[in-house]
C-alpha cells in the first residue's frame, strides 16, 4: 500500500535553502514529508531530475475585472495556473463595481467561485463618500487586506484618498489586524508634471516617465508610512519602482514600524530606454518603467532583503487600449501572471541571486502578509501542497501562442526564458500539465484569514 498520493523529486527550492535531489511527498492535498535521496512509495511518483520544485506563487496583486467583458477570473486564473501561480489576491477596483462593502465582497466571492481554476483571496476598499464605516464589515466578510490610493485614476472606480481620510481608514484597518496597501503617487505632483508634459507637446514613450518623476512616488511613500506609524496600522506600499523607496521602507522598519513594500516583476525586467521605447503604450504602468540603472538597483535591494513581496499587478487590457501613439492616452497596467516565476528565475540566475528569494517573496511572505500562512505559502509539512515545477528548457515566450491569456499579448513577448513551467499543483491536484490548463472553472477556492481579535487601546 502506498504511503503517499504523490511524490516529486528534483531540486527543491525552499525559503531558506535549495535542496539538490530533494523530494516532496503529498497526502490528502497537504505536504506530508520532505526529504533527500530515494523517493518513498506513492500512488504517483515523478523523478524530475534537474527540474526546480518551488512553492506555488501567491500573486499579491491581480486585477481580474478591470476591463468589463475582457478577462474575468476564468482567464486570470488560467494564466496563473500556466505560470505556476496557485493563488491570486484580487484588487477591489472592478469596472462598474467598487468592492467597498460586505455585500460587494460576498458577491465577488460567489462570482469568482464559479470561475476560478486556482485559489483566490480578495482586497477590500472604501467609497470616499462613505468614509471608513464599512471596513469592519468587509473584514468580517473575509477580505485579506485593504487597498487605497494617494492618486485618483478615476473618482469612482479608483479614487484618491486624501490624507485625513487615509488616516481614518488606517485607524479602522488597524482594529481588524489586517494591512493597508496603498498606491503610492502624490496626486498634486503627478497632475502638475502631466500638465507640463502635455503643454510641451511630448507624446512619445518618454512622456509617461516625465509625467511621474521619482518624487511623485517618494513623497507618497513618506505619507503612507507616517500615517501607518501614527495609527499603528501595518502600512504596505503595493508597488515601488525606485531603489530609494525600499530604503525609506527599511528606515521605518528600523524604527519599529510595520512598513512593507512590494516589487513588481516588470520593474525587475523592463527598462525605459530600451523596452518602453520599443513597446510604447504596451509598457505603460503606474508608477512607470524606470531606466536600466534602477532595474539593477532594485535587484540589489531584493538581494539585500529590502523587498517584502514580488507580484505582477496583472491586468490584461485589450490591445486597443494599449496602442495609442500618444503615450499618456493608453491604459495603465501590464499582464504578467503566466511569466512571473520564469522571469524571476531568469533574472536571479543572471545575477547570482539565490532562488530561495523567490520562495520567500512569491510564497512565504505573501502568505504571512495576508495572514493565511497557517495553510499556504511554503513547502512544509502541514501546509497545502501548492507546487510549481520548472524544467530547464529555454524557450521564446509568445503570449499569443500559449492560449492561456485573454489579451494574447505581453510586454515579454520575444524574450528567451531559461526555465519552463512544466506542472502546477494546487492543493496537491494537477491544474497545469505543462501543455494545457487541466483545472476546470470552479476548482479554485476562496481563502480568507482567520478571524482576528479586535484591537483595543484599553488595557486588558
C-alpha positions as CSV (number, residue, x, y, z in Angstrom):
1,X,0.0,0.0,0.0
2,X,1.3,3.5,-0.9
3,X,2.3,5.8,1.8
4,X,1.6,8.9,-0.2
5,X,-0.6,10.2,-3.0
6,X,2.2,12.0,-4.9
7,X,6.0,12.3,-4.7
8,X,8.0,14.7,-6.7
9,X,11.8,14.6,-6.8
10,X,14.1,17.3,-8.2
11,X,15.8,20.5,-6.9
12,X,13.7,21.7,-4.0
13,X,13.6,25.4,-3.8
14,X,12.6,26.3,-0.2
15,X,12.5,29.7,1.5
16,X,15.7,29.0,3.5
17,X,17.7,26.7,1.2
18,X,17.9,24.8,-2.1
19,X,18.0,21.0,-1.8
20,X,19.5,19.0,-4.7
21,X,17.9,15.6,-5.2
22,X,15.2,16.5,-2.8
23,X,11.7,15.1,-2.7
24,X,8.3,16.3,-1.7
25,X,5.6,13.9,-0.6
26,X,1.9,14.8,-0.6
27,X,-1.0,13.1,1.2
28,X,-4.7,14.4,1.0
29,X,-3.7,17.6,-0.7
30,X,-1.2,18.5,2.0
31,X,2.6,18.4,2.2
32,X,3.4,15.3,4.3
33,X,7.2,15.0,4.2
34,X,10.3,16.5,2.7
35,X,13.5,14.5,2.1
36,X,16.6,13.9,0.1
37,X,17.6,10.8,-1.8
38,X,15.5,7.8,-2.6
39,X,11.8,8.5,-3.1
40,X,9.2,6.8,-0.8
41,X,6.4,4.8,-2.2
42,X,3.4,6.7,-3.6
43,X,0.5,6.2,-5.9
44,X,2.1,8.6,-8.3
45,X,5.9,9.3,-8.4
46,X,8.0,11.6,-10.7
47,X,11.7,11.8,-10.7
48,X,12.2,15.2,-12.4
49,X,16.0,15.3,-12.5
50,X,17.2,18.9,-12.7
51,X,13.8,20.4,-12.5
52,X,13.1,23.1,-9.9
53,X,10.3,22.3,-7.4
54,X,9.1,25.6,-6.0
55,X,6.2,26.6,-3.8
56,X,3.3,27.8,-6.0
57,X,3.3,31.6,-6.2
58,X,0.8,33.8,-4.4
59,X,0.4,36.7,-6.7
60,X,-0.4,39.5,-4.2
61,X,-1.8,41.9,-6.8
62,X,-4.2,41.0,-9.7
63,X,-6.9,42.9,-11.5
64,X,-9.2,40.3,-13.0
65,X,-12.1,42.7,-13.6
66,X,-10.5,46.0,-14.6
67,X,-12.0,45.8,-18.1
68,X,-15.6,44.7,-18.3
69,X,-16.2,41.7,-20.5
70,X,-12.5,41.2,-21.1
71,X,-10.6,38.9,-18.6
72,X,-12.6,37.8,-15.5
73,X,-11.4,35.0,-13.2
74,X,-12.0,32.4,-15.9
75,X,-8.9,33.8,-17.7
76,X,-6.8,35.3,-14.9
77,X,-6.7,32.1,-13.0
78,X,-6.0,30.2,-16.3
79,X,-2.9,32.3,-16.8
80,X,-2.0,31.8,-13.2
81,X,-2.1,28.0,-13.4
82,X,0.0,28.1,-16.5
83,X,2.6,30.2,-14.7
84,X,2.9,28.2,-11.5
85,X,0.8,30.7,-9.6
86,X,-1.6,28.8,-7.3
87,X,-3.3,31.7,-5.7
88,X,-4.2,35.2,-6.6
89,X,-5.2,38.2,-4.5
90,X,-7.6,40.3,-6.5
91,X,-7.9,44.0,-6.3
92,X,-11.2,45.8,-5.5
93,X,-11.3,48.2,-8.4
94,X,-13.6,46.4,-10.8
95,X,-15.0,48.2,-13.7
96,X,-18.6,49.0,-12.8
97,X,-18.3,47.8,-9.2
98,X,-16.1,49.2,-6.4
99,X,-15.7,46.4,-3.8
100,X,-16.3,48.5,-0.7
101,X,-19.0,46.7,1.3
102,X,-19.6,43.3,2.7
103,X,-22.3,42.8,0.1
104,X,-19.9,43.5,-2.7
105,X,-17.3,41.2,-1.2
106,X,-19.8,38.4,-0.9
107,X,-21.0,39.0,-4.4
108,X,-17.5,38.9,-5.8
109,X,-16.7,35.7,-3.9
110,X,-19.8,34.0,-5.3
111,X,-18.9,35.1,-8.8
112,X,-15.2,34.0,-8.6
113,X,-16.0,30.6,-7.1
114,X,-17.8,29.6,-10.3
115,X,-14.8,30.6,-12.5
116,X,-11.5,30.3,-10.6
117,X,-9.1,27.5,-11.5
118,X,-6.7,28.2,-8.7
119,X,-7.3,29.6,-5.2
120,X,-8.0,33.3,-4.6
121,X,-8.3,36.0,-1.9
122,X,-9.7,39.5,-2.1
123,X,-8.8,43.0,-1.2
124,X,-11.5,45.5,0.0
125,X,-11.5,49.3,-0.2
126,X,-13.8,52.2,0.6
127,X,-16.0,54.7,-1.2
128,X,-14.7,58.1,-0.3
129,X,-18.2,59.4,0.1
130,X,-18.9,56.8,2.8
131,X,-15.6,57.1,4.6
132,X,-14.3,54.2,6.7
133,X,-17.6,52.9,8.0
134,X,-17.6,49.7,6.0
135,X,-14.1,48.5,6.8
136,X,-15.1,46.2,9.7
137,X,-17.9,44.5,7.8
138,X,-15.5,43.8,4.9
139,X,-13.0,42.2,7.3
140,X,-15.8,40.0,8.6
141,X,-16.8,39.1,5.1
142,X,-13.3,37.7,4.6
143,X,-11.1,40.2,2.8
144,X,-7.3,39.6,3.3
145,X,-6.3,43.3,3.2
146,X,-7.4,46.7,2.2
147,X,-6.4,48.9,-0.7
148,X,-6.3,52.7,-1.0
149,X,-4.6,55.2,-3.3
150,X,-2.9,58.6,-2.9
151,X,-3.6,59.2,-6.6
152,X,-7.0,59.3,-8.3
153,X,-7.2,57.5,-11.6
154,X,-11.0,57.7,-11.6
155,X,-13.1,59.5,-9.0
156,X,-15.4,56.5,-8.6
157,X,-13.6,53.3,-9.6
158,X,-10.1,54.2,-8.5
159,X,-10.4,57.3,-6.2
160,X,-7.8,59.3,-4.4
161,X,-8.0,59.0,-0.6
162,X,-6.8,62.3,0.9
163,X,-4.5,62.2,3.9
164,X,-7.1,62.9,6.6
165,X,-9.4,60.2,5.3
166,X,-6.5,57.8,4.8
167,X,-5.6,58.2,8.5
168,X,-9.2,57.5,9.4
169,X,-9.1,54.3,7.2
170,X,-5.8,53.2,8.7
171,X,-7.1,53.5,12.2
172,X,-10.1,51.3,11.3
173,X,-7.9,48.8,9.4
174,X,-5.6,48.5,12.5
175,X,-8.6,47.2,14.5
176,X,-9.0,44.3,12.1
177,X,-5.4,43.0,12.3
178,X,-5.1,43.3,8.5
179,X,-2.8,45.5,6.5
180,X,-3.5,48.7,4.5
181,X,-2.0,48.6,1.0
182,X,-1.6,51.9,-0.8
183,X,-0.9,53.0,-4.4
184,X,2.0,55.5,-3.9
185,X,1.8,58.5,-6.2
186,X,1.4,62.1,-5.0
187,X,-1.7,63.3,-6.8
188,X,-0.9,67.0,-7.0
189,X,2.6,66.4,-8.2
190,X,1.6,64.0,-10.9
191,X,-1.1,66.3,-12.2
192,X,1.4,69.2,-12.3
193,X,4.0,67.1,-14.1
194,X,1.5,65.7,-16.5
195,X,0.2,69.2,-17.4
196,X,3.8,70.2,-18.1
197,X,4.4,67.3,-20.4
198,X,1.2,68.0,-22.3
199,X,2.0,71.7,-22.6
200,X,5.4,70.8,-24.1
201,X,3.7,68.5,-26.7
202,X,5.6,65.4,-25.7
203,X,3.7,62.3,-26.7
204,X,6.3,59.6,-27.3
205,X,7.4,56.8,-24.8
206,X,9.3,59.4,-22.6
207,X,6.1,61.2,-21.8
208,X,4.9,58.8,-19.1
209,X,8.1,58.8,-17.1
210,X,8.3,62.6,-17.3
211,X,4.7,62.8,-16.0
212,X,5.6,60.8,-12.9
213,X,9.1,61.8,-11.8
214,X,10.7,59.9,-8.8
215,X,9.5,62.4,-6.2
216,X,5.9,61.6,-7.0
217,X,6.5,58.1,-5.6
218,X,8.8,59.0,-2.7
219,X,6.7,61.8,-1.2
220,X,3.7,59.5,-1.3
221,X,5.6,56.7,0.5
222,X,6.6,59.0,3.3
223,X,2.9,60.0,3.7
224,X,1.8,56.4,3.7
225,X,4.3,55.1,6.2
226,X,4.0,58.1,8.6
227,X,0.2,57.6,8.7
228,X,0.9,54.0,9.5
229,X,3.3,54.9,12.2
230,X,0.8,57.3,13.8
231,X,-2.2,54.9,13.6
232,X,-0.4,51.7,14.5
233,X,-1.7,50.2,11.2
234,X,0.6,47.9,9.1
235,X,1.3,50.1,6.1
236,X,2.1,48.5,2.8
237,X,3.2,50.2,-0.4
238,X,1.8,48.0,-3.2
239,X,4.5,48.8,-5.8
240,X,7.7,50.7,-5.8
241,X,9.9,51.3,-8.9
242,X,12.7,53.1,-7.2
243,X,15.6,51.9,-5.1
244,X,15.2,54.9,-2.8
245,X,11.7,53.8,-1.9
246,X,13.0,50.5,-0.5
247,X,15.4,52.4,1.7
248,X,12.6,54.5,3.0
249,X,10.6,51.4,3.9
250,X,13.6,49.9,5.6
251,X,14.1,53.0,7.6
252,X,10.6,52.9,9.0
253,X,11.0,49.2,9.9
254,X,14.3,50.0,11.6
255,X,12.3,52.4,13.8
256,X,9.9,49.6,14.8
257,X,7.0,50.3,12.5
258,X,5.2,47.8,10.3
259,X,6.2,49.1,6.9
260,X,6.3,46.7,4.0
261,X,6.9,47.2,0.3
262,X,6.1,45.3,-2.9
263,X,8.1,45.0,-6.1
264,X,6.6,44.1,-9.5
265,X,8.2,41.8,-11.9
266,X,8.2,44.3,-14.7
267,X,10.3,46.7,-12.6
268,X,12.9,43.9,-12.4
269,X,12.7,43.2,-16.1
270,X,11.9,46.2,-18.3
271,X,13.6,49.5,-18.6
272,X,12.6,52.8,-20.1
273,X,15.4,53.4,-22.6
274,X,15.1,50.1,-24.3
275,X,11.8,48.4,-23.5
276,X,9.4,51.4,-23.2
277,X,11.0,52.8,-26.4
278,X,10.1,49.6,-28.4
279,X,6.8,48.8,-26.6
280,X,5.2,52.3,-26.4
281,X,1.8,52.1,-24.8
282,X,2.3,48.4,-24.1
283,X,4.8,49.4,-21.4
284,X,2.6,52.0,-19.7
285,X,2.1,51.3,-16.0
286,X,1.8,53.3,-12.8
287,X,4.4,54.0,-11.4
288,X,6.2,53.9,-14.7
289,X,9.0,51.8,-16.0
290,X,12.3,53.4,-14.9
291,X,15.8,53.5,-16.5
292,X,18.0,50.3,-16.6
293,X,20.1,51.7,-13.7
294,X,17.1,51.5,-11.4
295,X,16.3,47.9,-12.6
296,X,19.7,46.8,-11.4
297,X,19.4,48.8,-8.2
298,X,16.1,47.0,-7.4
299,X,17.8,43.6,-7.8
300,X,20.3,44.8,-5.2
301,X,17.5,45.8,-2.9
302,X,15.9,42.4,-3.4
303,X,19.2,40.6,-2.6
304,X,19.7,42.8,0.5
305,X,16.3,41.8,1.9
306,X,14.5,45.1,1.5
307,X,11.8,43.8,-0.8
308,X,8.8,42.3,1.1
309,X,6.7,40.8,-1.8
310,X,7.1,40.2,-5.5
311,X,4.0,40.2,-7.7
312,X,2.7,41.3,-11.1
313,X,-0.1,43.9,-10.7
314,X,-1.6,41.9,-13.6
315,X,-4.2,43.3,-15.9
316,X,-5.0,42.1,-19.4
317,X,-6.1,45.3,-21.3
318,X,-7.2,44.7,-24.8
319,X,-4.7,46.0,-27.3
320,X,-7.0,48.8,-28.5
321,X,-6.4,50.3,-25.0
322,X,-2.6,50.0,-25.2
323,X,-1.8,51.1,-28.8
324,X,-2.4,54.8,-28.9
325,X,0.7,56.7,-30.3
326,X,0.1,59.3,-27.6
327,X,1.7,57.6,-24.6
328,X,-0.4,59.2,-21.9
329,X,-3.7,58.2,-23.7
330,X,-3.1,54.5,-23.1
331,X,-4.5,52.4,-20.2
332,X,-2.0,51.7,-17.4
333,X,-1.1,48.2,-16.4
334,X,0.5,45.0,-17.8
335,X,-0.3,41.3,-17.9
336,X,2.2,39.0,-16.1
337,X,0.7,36.0,-14.4
338,X,2.0,33.4,-16.9
339,X,5.5,34.8,-16.7
340,X,6.1,35.8,-13.0
341,X,8.1,32.8,-11.9
342,X,10.0,32.2,-15.1
343,X,11.1,35.9,-15.3
344,X,12.2,35.8,-11.6
345,X,14.2,32.7,-12.2
346,X,15.8,34.2,-15.3
347,X,16.8,37.4,-13.6
348,X,18.0,35.7,-10.4
349,X,20.2,33.2,-12.3
350,X,21.7,36.0,-14.4
351,X,22.7,38.0,-11.3
352,X,23.6,35.2,-8.9
353,X,20.7,35.8,-6.6
354,X,19.7,32.7,-4.7
355,X,16.4,31.1,-5.9
356,X,15.3,30.9,-2.3
357,X,14.4,34.5,-2.6
358,X,11.7,33.5,-5.0
359,X,10.2,31.1,-2.4
360,X,10.2,33.9,0.1
361,X,8.9,36.8,-1.9
362,X,6.3,35.0,-4.0
363,X,5.0,32.5,-1.4
364,X,6.1,32.7,2.2
365,X,6.0,36.4,2.7
366,X,2.6,36.9,0.8
367,X,1.1,34.2,2.9
368,X,2.2,35.9,6.1
369,X,1.2,39.3,4.8
370,X,-2.3,38.2,4.1
371,X,-2.5,36.1,7.3
372,X,-3.0,32.8,5.6
373,X,0.4,31.2,6.3
374,X,-1.4,28.6,8.5
375,X,-2.4,26.9,5.2
376,X,-0.4,28.5,2.4
377,X,3.0,29.8,1.4
378,X,5.6,27.1,1.9
379,X,6.6,23.5,1.0
380,X,6.4,22.5,4.6
381,X,4.6,19.5,6.3
382,X,1.0,20.5,7.2
383,X,0.7,23.2,4.5
384,X,-1.4,22.8,1.4
385,X,0.6,21.2,-1.5
386,X,0.8,24.2,-3.8
387,X,3.6,23.4,-6.2
388,X,5.3,24.8,-9.3
389,X,7.6,22.6,-11.3
390,X,10.0,24.3,-13.8
391,X,12.2,22.4,-16.2
392,X,15.5,23.7,-17.7
393,X,14.4,24.1,-21.3
394,X,14.9,27.5,-22.9
395,X,12.0,28.9,-24.9
396,X,10.9,32.1,-26.5
397,X,7.8,33.4,-24.8
398,X,4.8,34.3,-27.0
399,X,1.5,35.0,-25.2
400,X,-0.5,34.7,-28.4
401,X,0.6,31.1,-28.9
402,X,0.1,29.7,-25.4
403,X,-3.7,30.1,-25.4
404,X,-3.7,31.0,-21.7
405,X,-4.1,34.8,-21.9
406,X,-7.3,36.5,-23.0
407,X,-5.4,39.5,-24.4
408,X,-2.9,37.4,-26.3
409,X,-0.1,39.9,-25.9
410,X,2.6,40.5,-23.3
411,X,5.5,43.0,-22.9
412,X,7.7,39.9,-22.5
413,X,6.8,38.5,-26.0
414,X,10.0,37.5,-27.7
415,X,12.1,37.1,-24.5
416,X,14.0,33.8,-24.1
417,X,13.3,32.3,-20.7
418,X,15.6,29.6,-19.4
419,X,13.0,27.5,-17.4
420,X,9.6,26.5,-18.5
421,X,6.7,25.8,-16.1
422,X,6.1,22.1,-16.6
423,X,3.5,21.4,-14.0
424,X,1.4,23.3,-11.4
425,X,-0.4,21.6,-8.5
426,X,-3.0,23.4,-6.3
427,X,-3.7,21.6,-3.0
428,X,-2.0,18.5,-4.4
429,X,-4.1,18.4,-7.6
430,X,-2.6,18.9,-11.0
431,X,-4.0,22.1,-12.6
432,X,-1.5,22.6,-15.4
433,X,0.4,19.7,-17.1
434,X,3.0,21.7,-19.0
435,X,0.9,21.9,-22.1
436,X,-2.7,22.7,-21.1
437,X,-4.5,24.0,-18.0
438,X,-6.4,21.0,-16.8
439,X,-8.3,22.6,-13.9
440,X,-11.9,23.3,-14.7
441,X,-13.5,26.6,-13.7
442,X,-14.7,26.3,-10.1
443,X,-11.8,24.2,-8.8
444,X,-10.3,27.3,-7.1
445,X,-11.3,28.1,-3.5
446,X,-11.8,31.3,-1.7
447,X,-9.1,31.7,1.0
448,X,-9.6,34.1,3.9
449,X,-7.6,34.9,7.0
450,X,-8.9,33.5,10.3
451,X,-11.0,35.9,12.4
452,X,-8.8,38.4,14.2
453,X,-9.3,39.6,17.8
454,X,-10.4,43.2,17.7
455,X,-7.6,45.5,18.9
456,X,-8.3,47.9,21.8
457,X,-6.4,50.8,23.3
458,X,-7.8,49.8,26.7
459,X,-5.7,47.6,29.0
460,X,-7.0,44.0,29.3
